[in-house]
Amino acid sequence: MTRVWEAAGREVVPRAELEAKLARDPELFLVAETGRRIAGVVMGAYDGRRGWILRLAVHPDHRRQGIATRLVAELEARFVRLGCPRVNLLVLPDNESGLRFWQELGYLPCPDVLCTKPMRGAVSEG
């Protein structure tokens, strides 16, 4: 998985954070394989009110093959089975192709303001 994130130019999720994620809701962590290699990965989270799509990445060698779309579709199906009424995600402002991708899947930009605060002593401060 780390190779996919690195190749896609994304920050690698620290091991401790990844282990905590897998312990909480492993059914929302999806991996796509091509042959015996990991081609794509997506992490989802559900807090009982909203679903979140986090860290979607497809290795550059496997892009434009529908892998990201299939990963998102499967994650959405799992959210539905959990009774999740709405899914959110974040797209960086300079990621025009990412924004187009999400809009093609029906996700609409919202004028919300993102606020963040690192929690000292937490598993990861990344």
SEMI-350686 format. One record per residue: x, y, z of N, C-alpha, C, CB in turn; residue in three letters. Coordinates in nm, 3 decimals, padded with zeros to 5 digits. Glycine has a CB too. Layout:
// SEMI-350686
(node (X,Y,Z),(X,Y,Z),(X,Y,Z),(X,Y,Z),ALA) ...
This chain:
// SEMI-350686
(node (00.081,-00.119,00.000),(00.000,00.000,00.000),(00.086,00.125,00.000),(-00.092,00.000,00.119),MET) (node (00.192,00.122,00.078),(00.275,00.242,00.084),(00.332,00.275,-00.052),(00.388,00.223,00.186),THR) (node (00.364,00.174,-00.132),(00.418,00.200,-00.267),(00.315,00.270,-00.355),(00.461,00.068,-00.333),ARG) (node (00.189,00.234,-00.341),(00.083,00.299,-00.419),(00.074,00.445,-00.379),(-00.054,00.229,-00.399),VAL) (node (00.070,00.473,-00.248),(00.062,00.612,-00.204),(00.185,00.691,-00.250),(00.049,00.618,-00.050),TRP) (node (00.302,00.633,-00.237),(00.424,00.703,-00.279),(00.422,00.729,-00.429),(00.548,00.622,-00.242),GLU) (node (00.388,00.628,-00.509),(00.386,00.643,-00.655),(00.282,00.744,-00.700),(00.360,00.508,-00.722),ALA) (node (00.172,00.753,-00.623),(00.066,00.847,-00.657),(00.096,00.988,-00.605),(-00.067,00.798,-00.601),ALA) (node (00.209,01.003,-00.537),(00.246,01.134,-00.485),(00.168,01.174,-00.362),(00.227,01.237,-00.591),GLY) (node (00.119,01.076,-00.289),(00.041,01.103,-00.168),(00.123,01.071,-00.044),(-00.090,01.022,-00.168),ARG) (node (00.089,01.138,00.064),(00.156,01.112,00.191),(00.122,00.971,00.238),(00.114,01.217,00.298),GLU) (node (00.220,00.899,00.283),(00.201,00.763,00.333),(00.143,00.770,00.474),(00.335,00.682,00.331),VAL) (node (00.039,00.692,00.497),(-00.023,00.687,00.629),(00.073,00.615,00.724),(-00.162,00.614,00.624),VAL) (node (00.105,00.677,00.836),(00.195,00.612,00.933),(00.139,00.479,00.981),(00.220,00.705,01.053),PRO) (node (00.228,00.385,01.008),(00.189,00.249,01.045),(00.093,00.246,01.165),(00.313,00.166,01.078),ARG) (node (00.121,00.321,01.269),(00.035,00.321,01.388),(-00.106,00.369,01.354),(00.097,00.409,01.498),ALA) (node (-00.114,00.471,01.271),(-00.245,00.524,01.229),(-00.319,00.420,01.145),(-00.228,00.656,01.150),GLU) (node (-00.247,00.354,01.058),(-00.306,00.251,00.973),(-00.357,00.134,01.057),(-00.204,00.201,00.869),LEU) (node (-00.280,00.091,01.155),(-00.322,-00.018,01.242),(-00.447,00.020,01.322),(-00.208,-00.056,01.338),GLU) (node (-00.453,00.143,01.370),(-00.571,00.189,01.443),(-00.693,00.191,01.351),(-00.547,00.330,01.503),ALA) (node (-00.674,00.234,01.230),(-00.783,00.236,01.131),(-00.834,00.095,01.105),(-00.736,00.301,01.000),LYS) (node (-00.743,00.001,01.084),(-00.782,-00.136,01.055),(-00.851,-00.203,01.174),(-00.660,-00.217,01.014),LEU) (node (-00.815,-00.164,01.295),(-00.880,-00.219,01.414),(-01.021,-00.165,01.430),(-00.797,-00.188,01.538),ALA) (node (-01.045,-00.042,01.386),(-01.175,00.021,01.406),(-01.279,-00.026,01.305),(-01.162,00.171,01.397),ARG) (node (-01.251,-00.015,01.177),(-01.348,-00.055,01.074),(-01.276,-00.107,00.950),(-01.439,00.065,01.037),ASP) (node (-01.223,-00.228,00.962),(-01.146,-00.285,00.852),(-01.226,-00.304,00.724),(-01.089,-00.417,00.894),PRO) (node (-01.359,-00.317,00.736),(-01.442,-00.336,00.617),(-01.448,-00.213,00.528),(-01.581,-00.375,00.658),GLU) (node (-01.397,-00.100,00.577),(-01.395,00.023,00.498),(-01.255,00.056,00.447),(-01.449,00.139,00.581),LEU) (node (-01.169,-00.041,00.447),(-01.034,-00.026,00.391),(-01.026,-00.124,00.274),(-00.920,-00.053,00.499),PHE) (node (-01.020,-00.073,00.153),(-01.025,-00.157,00.034),(-00.896,-00.148,-00.046),(-01.143,-00.117,-00.053),LEU) (node (-00.858,-00.262,-00.100),(-00.737,-00.272,-00.180),(-00.774,-00.338,-00.313),(-00.625,-00.352,-00.106),VAL) (node (-00.728,-00.283,-00.423),(-00.747,-00.343,-00.555),(-00.615,-00.406,-00.597),(-00.795,-00.237,-00.660),ALA) (node (-00.623,-00.529,-00.644),(-00.503,-00.599,-00.690),(-00.513,-00.626,-00.839),(-00.485,-00.731,-00.612),GLU) (node (-00.398,-00.619,-00.902),(-00.383,-00.659,-01.041),(-00.277,-00.766,-01.040),(-00.344,-00.537,-01.136),THR) (node (-00.319,-00.888,-01.070),(-00.225,-00.998,-01.053),(-00.195,-01.012,-00.906),(-00.094,-00.975,-01.135),GLY) (node (-00.070,-01.005,-00.871),(-00.031,-01.016,-00.730),(00.019,-00.883,-00.675),(00.077,-01.123,-00.714),ARG) (node (-00.008,-00.775,-00.745),(00.039,-00.642,-00.704),(-00.078,-00.554,-00.663),(00.119,-00.575,-00.817),ARG) (node (-00.056,-00.470,-00.564),(-00.158,-00.374,-00.524),(-00.160,-00.260,-00.625),(-00.132,-00.321,-00.379),ILE) (node (-00.277,-00.238,-00.683),(-00.292,-00.135,-00.785),(-00.360,-00.010,-00.731),(-00.370,-00.189,-00.902),ALA) (node (-00.443,-00.026,-00.628),(-00.516,00.087,-00.574),(-00.559,00.062,-00.432),(-00.636,00.119,-00.660),GLY) (node (-00.590,00.170,-00.362),(-00.630,00.160,-00.222),(-00.721,00.278,-00.188),(-00.505,00.157,-00.129),VAL) (node (-00.817,00.251,-00.102),(-00.902,00.359,-00.050),(-00.938,00.326,00.094),(-01.031,00.378,-00.137),VAL) (node (-00.939,00.429,00.177),(-00.980,00.415,00.316),(-01.110,00.492,00.333),(-00.870,00.467,00.415),MET) (node (-01.203,00.429,00.402),(-01.328,00.495,00.436),(-01.342,00.498,00.587),(-01.448,00.425,00.371),GLY) (node (-01.428,00.585,00.636),(-01.456,00.593,00.778),(-01.604,00.627,00.794),(-01.365,00.699,00.850),ALA) (node (-01.664,00.575,00.899),(-01.805,00.604,00.928),(-01.820,00.628,01.077),(-01.899,00.488,00.880),TYR) (node (-01.876,00.743,01.112),(-01.888,00.779,01.253),(-02.030,00.759,01.306),(-01.846,00.924,01.273),ASP) (node (-02.115,00.694,01.227),(-02.254,00.674,01.266),(-02.347,00.780,01.212),(-02.264,00.670,01.416),GLY) (node (-02.290,00.886,01.158),(-02.369,00.994,01.099),(-02.327,01.022,00.955),(-02.357,01.121,01.182),ARG) (node (-02.196,01.030,00.933),(-02.143,01.060,00.800),(-02.032,00.963,00.766),(-02.093,01.205,00.792),ARG) (node (-02.027,00.928,00.638),(-01.915,00.851,00.588),(-01.811,00.946,00.532),(-01.961,00.750,00.480),GLY) (node (-01.689,00.903,00.534),(-01.578,00.980,00.478),(-01.497,00.891,00.386),(-01.489,01.041,00.590),TRP) (node (-01.461,00.944,00.271),(-01.369,00.875,00.182),(-01.234,00.942,00.199),(-01.418,00.880,00.032),ILE) (node (-01.136,00.860,00.236),(-01.002,00.909,00.266),(-00.899,00.834,00.182),(-00.970,00.893,00.417),LEU) (node (-00.800,00.902,00.137),(-00.682,00.839,00.078),(-00.708,00.746,-00.040),(-00.613,00.764,00.182),ARG) (node (-00.783,00.790,-00.137),(-00.798,00.713,-00.261),(-00.672,00.732,-00.344),(-00.925,00.755,-00.340),LEU) (node (-00.610,00.624,-00.385),(-00.492,00.633,-00.471),(-00.486,00.510,-00.561),(-00.362,00.645,-00.386),ALA) (node (-00.446,00.533,-00.686),(-00.421,00.425,-00.780),(-00.280,00.445,-00.833),(-00.528,00.423,-00.898),VAL) (node (-00.205,00.336,-00.837),(-00.068,00.342,-00.889),(-00.072,00.394,-01.032),(00.001,00.201,-00.882),HIS) (node (00.018,00.485,-01.068),(00.017,00.542,-01.204),(00.019,00.438,-01.317),(00.136,00.632,-01.220),PRO) (node (00.080,00.323,-01.294),(00.083,00.218,-01.397),(-00.054,00.156,-01.422),(00.181,00.110,-01.357),ASP) (node (-00.150,00.181,-01.333),(-00.280,00.116,-01.343),(-00.395,00.216,-01.356),(-00.303,00.028,-01.223),HIS) (node (-00.364,00.340,-01.384),(-00.469,00.441,-01.398),(-00.543,00.427,-01.530),(-00.410,00.581,-01.386),ARG) (node (-00.660,00.487,-01.533),(-00.747,00.488,-01.653),(-00.798,00.348,-01.687),(-00.671,00.546,-01.773),ARG) (node (-00.811,00.264,-01.584),(-00.864,00.129,-01.604),(-00.991,00.106,-01.522),(-00.757,00.023,-01.567),GLN) (node (-01.041,00.211,-01.459),(-01.163,00.201,-01.380),(-01.143,00.153,-01.238),(-01.256,00.110,-01.448),GLY) (node (-01.019,00.140,-01.195),(-00.991,00.088,-01.061),(-01.045,00.183,-00.953),(-00.840,00.068,-01.042),ILE) (node (-01.017,00.310,-00.964),(-01.065,00.407,-00.865),(-01.218,00.409,-00.860),(-01.012,00.549,-00.896),ALA) (node (-01.281,00.406,-00.975),(-01.427,00.407,-00.980),(-01.485,00.283,-00.913),(-01.476,00.415,-01.126),THR) (node (-01.424,00.167,-00.937),(-01.473,00.044,-00.874),(-01.448,00.044,-00.723),(-01.405,-00.078,-00.937),ARG) (node (-01.333,00.095,-00.681),(-01.306,00.105,-00.537),(-01.411,00.193,-00.468),(-01.164,00.161,-00.512),LEU) (node (-01.440,00.308,-00.528),(-01.538,00.400,-00.470),(-01.677,00.336,-00.470),(-01.540,00.533,-00.549),VAL) (node (-01.715,00.269,-00.578),(-01.846,00.205,-00.584),(-01.862,00.100,-00.475),(-01.868,00.140,-00.722),ALA) (node (-01.759,00.020,-00.452),(-01.765,-00.081,-00.347),(-01.771,-00.016,-00.210),(-01.644,-00.175,-00.355),GLU) (node (-01.694,00.089,-00.189),(-01.697,00.159,-00.061),(-01.835,00.220,-00.037),(-01.588,00.269,-00.056),LEU) (node (-01.893,00.281,-00.140),(-02.027,00.338,-00.128),(-02.129,00.229,-00.093),(-02.067,00.409,-00.259),GLU) (node (-02.119,00.113,-00.155),(-02.210,00.002,-00.125),(-02.198,-00.039,00.022),(-02.181,-00.119,-00.217),ALA) (node (-02.077,-00.040,00.073),(-02.057,-00.074,00.214),(-02.115,00.032,00.306),(-01.908,-00.093,00.244),ARG) (node (-02.102,00.160,00.267),(-02.164,00.267,00.345),(-02.316,00.249,00.349),(-02.128,00.406,00.285),PHE) (node (-02.375,00.217,00.235),(-02.520,00.195,00.229),(-02.561,00.083,00.324),(-02.563,00.162,00.084),VAL) (node (-02.487,-00.026,00.323),(-02.519,-00.139,00.413),(-02.508,-00.099,00.560),(-02.425,-00.257,00.385),ARG) (node (-02.426,-00.001,00.591),(-02.412,00.048,00.728),(-02.522,00.149,00.765),(-02.275,00.112,00.746),LEU) (node (-02.602,00.189,00.666),(-02.707,00.288,00.690),(-02.658,00.431,00.683),(-02.769,00.264,00.824),GLY) (node (-02.546,00.452,00.621),(-02.485,00.585,00.609),(-02.566,00.673,00.513),(-02.339,00.574,00.561),CYS) (node (-02.616,00.788,00.559),(-02.699,00.872,00.473),(-02.623,00.969,00.382),(-02.790,00.951,00.558),PRO) (node (-02.498,00.995,00.410),(-02.422,01.093,00.330),(-02.274,01.063,00.343),(-02.453,01.239,00.375),ARG) (node (-02.201,01.085,00.233),(-02.057,01.062,00.232),(-01.987,01.192,00.197),(-02.017,00.949,00.131),VAL) (node (-01.883,01.224,00.270),(-01.802,01.343,00.247),(-01.660,01.304,00.209),(-01.802,01.434,00.372),ASN) (node (-01.591,01.396,00.147),(-01.450,01.379,00.116),(-01.389,01.516,00.097),(-01.429,01.291,-00.010),LEU) (node (-01.258,01.521,00.101),(-01.185,01.646,00.083),(-01.101,01.635,-00.044),(-01.096,01.678,00.206),LEU) (node (-01.100,01.743,-00.122),(-01.015,01.753,-00.240),(-00.934,01.881,-00.225),(-01.100,01.752,-00.375),VAL) (node (-00.805,01.870,-00.240),(-00.721,01.990,-00.231),(-00.755,02.086,-00.344),(-00.571,01.953,-00.234),LEU) (node (-00.751,02.214,-00.319),(-00.794,02.313,-00.419),(-00.719,02.307,-00.552),(-00.778,02.449,-00.361),PRO) (node (-00.593,02.264,-00.550),(-00.516,02.261,-00.675),(-00.528,02.128,-00.749),(-00.370,02.290,-00.646),ASP) (node (-00.611,02.037,-00.700),(-00.626,01.905,-00.761),(-00.745,01.906,-00.857),(-00.645,01.797,-00.652),ASN) (node (-00.725,01.969,-00.972),(-00.834,01.983,-01.069),(-00.881,01.849,-01.124),(-00.789,02.071,-01.183),GLU) (node (-00.789,01.758,-01.154),(-00.830,01.628,-01.207),(-00.904,01.548,-01.101),(-00.707,01.549,-01.258),SER) (node (-00.861,01.559,-00.976),(-00.932,01.491,-00.868),(-01.073,01.545,-00.851),(-00.855,01.506,-00.738),GLY) (node (-01.088,01.675,-00.857),(-01.220,01.735,-00.845),(-01.311,01.690,-00.959),(-01.210,01.888,-00.842),LEU) (node (-01.257,01.686,-01.081),(-01.336,01.637,-01.196),(-01.380,01.493,-01.174),(-01.254,01.648,-01.326),ARG) (node (-01.287,01.408,-01.128),(-01.318,01.268,-01.101),(-01.435,01.256,-01.005),(-01.195,01.195,-01.045),PHE) (node (-01.428,01.326,-00.893),(-01.533,01.316,-00.792),(-01.665,01.371,-00.843),(-01.492,01.389,-00.665),TRP) (node (-01.660,01.479,-00.919),(-01.783,01.535,-00.973),(-01.847,01.438,-01.073),(-01.756,01.670,-01.041),GLN) (node (-01.766,01.368,-01.150),(-01.820,01.268,-01.243),(-01.890,01.155,-01.168),(-01.708,01.211,-01.331),GLU) (node (-01.853,01.130,-01.044),(-01.916,01.028,-00.963),(-02.033,01.083,-00.881),(-01.814,00.965,-00.870),LEU) (node (-02.066,01.210,-00.901),(-02.182,01.270,-00.834),(-02.154,01.347,-00.708),(-02.276,01.165,-00.804),GLY) (node (-02.028,01.365,-00.672),(-01.992,01.442,-00.553),(-01.986,01.590,-00.591),(-01.855,01.394,-00.494),TYR) (node (-02.050,01.671,-00.510),(-02.058,01.814,-00.540),(-01.975,01.895,-00.441),(-02.203,01.861,-00.537),LEU) (node (-01.904,01.996,-00.490),(-01.828,02.082,-00.399),(-01.921,02.157,-00.304),(-01.742,02.183,-00.479),PRO) (node (-01.879,02.174,-00.181),(-01.954,02.248,-00.081),(-01.868,02.365,-00.034),(-01.996,02.156,00.040),CYS) (node (-01.931,02.474,00.003),(-01.853,02.591,00.047),(-01.811,02.584,00.193),(-01.933,02.717,00.025),PRO) (node (-01.805,02.465,00.249),(-01.767,02.450,00.389),(-01.623,02.498,00.411),(-01.781,02.304,00.434),ASP) (node (-01.595,02.534,00.532),(-01.460,02.573,00.571),(-01.402,02.460,00.655),(-01.459,02.710,00.651),VAL) (node (-01.289,02.412,00.615),(-01.222,02.306,00.690),(-01.141,02.367,00.803),(-01.131,02.222,00.597),LEU) (node (-01.166,02.318,00.922),(-01.088,02.357,01.038),(-01.020,02.231,01.090),(-01.176,02.426,01.150),CYS) (node (-00.899,02.242,01.136),(-00.827,02.126,01.185),(-00.745,02.163,01.307),(-00.737,02.067,01.076),THR) (node (-00.725,02.066,01.394),(-00.644,02.086,01.512),(-00.572,01.955,01.542),(-00.730,02.134,01.634),LYS) (node (-00.441,01.953,01.537),(-00.367,01.831,01.574),(-00.383,01.803,01.722),(-00.217,01.844,01.538),PRO) (node (-00.403,01.677,01.755),(-00.420,01.637,01.895),(-00.288,01.581,01.945),(-00.534,01.532,01.910),MET) (node (-00.230,01.645,02.040),(-00.104,01.599,02.098),(-00.125,01.467,02.169),(-00.045,01.705,02.195),ARG) (node (-00.030,01.376,02.152),(-00.038,01.247,02.217),(-00.123,01.146,02.144),(-00.091,01.264,02.352),GLY) (node (-00.181,01.184,02.031),(-00.262,01.091,01.953),(-00.170,00.996,01.879),(-00.354,01.165,01.855),ALA) (node (-00.229,00.895,01.815),(-00.153,00.794,01.742),(-00.062,00.858,01.638),(-00.247,00.694,01.675),VAL) (node (-00.115,00.958,01.566),(-00.037,01.023,01.461),(-00.069,01.170,01.459),(-00.067,00.960,01.323),SER) (node (00.031,01.250,01.433),(00.008,01.394,01.419),(00.020,01.434,01.274),(00.107,01.474,01.506),GLU) (node (00.013,01.340,01.178),(00.026,01.365,01.035),(-00.093,01.417,00.979),(00.062,01.247,00.963),GLY) 
